[in-house]
């Protein structure tokens, strides 16, 4: 889902000069885990509103 290079880009955009493989793997794992949990919550908001399509507003509500 999320590539190791994407995890590295995220870390570098936050200011890291160098990023270890173990850091990239852990960041990837955490982002995928939390992203899946957020998506499940957002899907519940969409379903509650009678929609099959998940929208950005559902994600915003899931973050609250």
C-alpha positions, 0 to 999 in steps of 0.5 A: 500500500505505502511504499518504503520510498514514500515513507522515506519522503515523509520523514525527509519532508519532516526534516530528517537528513537520513532515514534507516530501513527499520524506520521506513518499515515501522513508519509504513506499518504505522501509517497503514494501520492507522490509515485503515482504522481511519478509513473504517471510521470514515466508512461508518460516517458515509454509511450512516448518511446513506452513501456508498461513496466515502468523502473527505468530510467523512474522513474529517469527521473520523478524525474528531 
